[in-house]
Amino acid sequence: MTPKTLTARWVCSVIPRRPATSHKGNNGHVLLIAGSRGMAGAAVLSALGALRVGAGLVTVGIVESARRALTSRVPEAMTLPLPETKDGFLSPSAARIIKDYVRRRTMTTLAVGPGLGKGAAQRNLVLNLIRMDMPVVVDADGLNNIRPDDIKGCPAVITPHPGELARLLGITRQKVQKDRATLAKNTAKALGVICVLKGHKTVISDGIRTCINPTGNPAMATGGMGDVLTGVVAGLLAQGLPRFEAACAGVYLHGLAGDLARVSDRGLLATDLAAKIPHALKKIGIC
């Protein structure tokens, strides 16, 4: 089946309107596990993405040494301080604390990966988290710490760039880029996930339906853009969108925000894009 190109009308149709009586408790709670010492920015950007797209609540699980950097940039996000290793990464005991937090709170969506780092402890943490019974967005080091069988059948949206998908599947980057739509579809089908293969004309597939995103521009080729997208998709999941619809709408809005923020073919910051997400929502008719 030929992939379909996403449209503003379709994206607008899948995002629910809010009644006048809406409050934060109606609009989902994202738990974002991200960041490490020196990598608080990844958590900041993901939190901004989730909040700007409309998540009612966002909690960021982050190492204590990075918490202040996060709260100073995103005071709207709550934090779950987590123990860290001497190197500034999440310690193995963090998984128990996160699970206990989820049991005590009403969480709707999990996002895992930006800025976590790589290693045995991080792999064990990611494995524990993606197997929790809730929708999860897995990006960046969330993907870099797992193998295909680890995520098979999990209620996940994976958001790899070509290099991350190449590593996950054990193939070359060139092979990923050769036929992006087919590879995204086959990956989604084989693993039972939604696959978002980022890049020029990002591909989104659930293994049956495949869509191509028309928004976005070269100025978005800079660090942190993917972290914002992680938060955007998680924020839409938290608001009740099914995984495929949340992935498609998130990618479209993310690219449109980049188009609205663009001044030149370079110089665009991920924080500039995040600030334009509400404008992108208005542009497609959500206002």
ChimeraX attribute file (.defattr): number of C-alpha atoms within 10 A of each C-alpha:
attribute: neighborCount
match mode: 1-to-1
recipient: residues
	/A:1	6
	/A:2	9
	/A:3	16
	/A:4	13
	/A:5	12
	/A:6	19
	/A:7	16
	/A:8	18
	/A:9	10
	/A:10	13
	/A:11	21
	/A:12	18
	/A:13	13
	/A:14	14
	/A:15	17
	/A:16	12
	/A:17	11
	/A:18	12
	/A:19	7
	/A:20	6
	/A:21	6
	/A:22	11
	/A:23	11
	/A:24	11
	/A:25	11
	/A:26	15
	/A:27	20
	/A:28	24
	/A:29	26
	/A:30	30
	/A:31	30
	/A:32	28
	/A:33	29
	/A:34	30
	/A:35	30
	/A:36	26
	/A:37	23
	/A:38	13
	/A:39	20
	/A:40	24
	/A:41	21
	/A:42	25
	/A:43	32
	/A:44	28
	/A:45	28
	/A:46	35
	/A:47	35
	/A:48	29
	/A:49	32
	/A:50	32
	/A:51	26
	/A:52	21
	/A:53	26
	/A:54	20
	/A:55	27
	/A:56	20
	/A:57	23
	/A:58	27
	/A:59	18
	/A:60	25
	/A:61	25
	/A:62	29
	/A:63	27
	/A:64	19
	/A:65	18
	/A:66	20
	/A:67	22
	/A:68	14
	/A:69	17
	/A:70	24
	/A:71	16
	/A:72	10
	/A:73	15
	/A:74	16
	/A:75	11
	/A:76	14
	/A:77	19
	/A:78	16
	/A:79	21
	/A:80	19
	/A:81	17
	/A:82	22
	/A:83	20
	/A:84	19
	/A:85	13
	/A:86	9
	/A:87	9
	/A:88	19
	/A:89	26
	/A:90	27
	/A:91	18
	/A:92	17
	/A:93	13
	/A:94	20
	/A:95	20
	/A:96	13
	/A:97	16
	/A:98	19
	/A:99	13
	/A:100	11
	/A:101	15
	/A:102	15
	/A:103	10
	/A:104	8
	/A:105	9
	/A:106	12
	/A:107	18
	/A:108	22
	/A:109	25
	/A:110	28
	/A:111	30
	/A:112	30
	/A:113	27
	/A:114	31
	/A:115	24
	/A:116	30
	/A:117	22
	/A:118	17
	/A:119	13
	/A:120	10
	/A:121	17
	/A:122	24
	/A:123	21
	/A:124	15
	/A:125	24
	/A:126	25
	/A:127	17
	/A:128	14
	/A:129	22
	/A:130	22
	/A:131	17
	/A:132	14
	/A:133	12
	/A:134	15
	/A:135	21
	/A:136	28
	/A:137	29
	/A:138	25
	/A:139	25
	/A:140	24
	/A:141	23
	/A:142	29
	/A:143	24
	/A:144	23
	/A:145	22
	/A:146	18
	/A:147	15
	/A:148	14
	/A:149	10
	/A:150	14
	/A:151	20
	/A:152	16
	/A:153	13
	/A:154	19
	/A:155	19
	/A:156	25
	/A:157	29
	/A:158	26
	/A:159	29
	/A:160	24
	/A:161	18
	/A:162	19
	/A:163	16
	/A:164	20
	/A:165	26
	/A:166	17
	/A:167	16
	/A:168	16
	/A:169	12
	/A:170	11
	/A:171	12
	/A:172	13
	/A:173	15
	/A:174	11
	/A:175	12
	/A:176	21
	/A:177	15
	/A:178	10
	/A:179	10
	/A:180	19
	/A:181	23
	/A:182	17
	/A:183	20
	/A:184	25
	/A:185	25
	/A:186	17
	/A:187	22
	/A:188	25
	/A:189	18
	/A:190	15
	/A:191	19
	/A:192	18
	/A:193	23
	/A:194	30
	/A:195	28
	/A:196	30
	/A:197	27
	/A:198	22
	/A:199	19
	/A:200	15
	/A:201	20
	/A:202	23
	/A:203	28
	/A:204	32
	/A:205	28
	/A:206	25
	/A:207	20
	/A:208	11
	/A:209	15
	/A:210	25
	/A:211	21
	/A:212	22
	/A:213	23
	/A:214	18
	/A:215	20
	/A:216	23
	/A:217	18
	/A:218	16
	/A:219	17
	/A:220	25
	/A:221	18
	/A:222	13
	/A:223	11
	/A:224	19
	/A:225	24
	/A:226	26
	/A:227	26
	/A:228	27
	/A:229	29
	/A:230	32
	/A:231	34
	/A:232	33
	/A:233	32
	/A:234	39
	/A:235	37
	/A:236	29
	/A:237	30
	/A:238	29
	/A:239	22
	/A:240	17
	/A:241	18
	/A:242	13
	/A:243	22
	/A:244	23
	/A:245	21
	/A:246	25
	/A:247	29
	/A:248	27
	/A:249	26
	/A:250	26
	/A:251	30
	/A:252	25
	/A:253	29
	/A:254	29
	/A:255	25
	/A:256	26
	/A:257	24
	/A:258	28
	/A:259	20
	/A:260	16
	/A:261	23
	/A:262	20
	/A:263	11
	/A:264	10
	/A:265	11
	/A:266	13
	/A:267	14
	/A:268	21
	/A:269	18
	/A:270	24
	/A:271	16
	/A:272	16
	/A:273	25
	/A:274	28
	/A:275	17
	/A:276	21
	/A:277	28
	/A:278	17
	/A:279	20
	/A:280	24
	/A:281	22
	/A:282	12
	/A:283	16
	/A:284	17
	/A:285	13
	/A:286	16
	/A:287	10
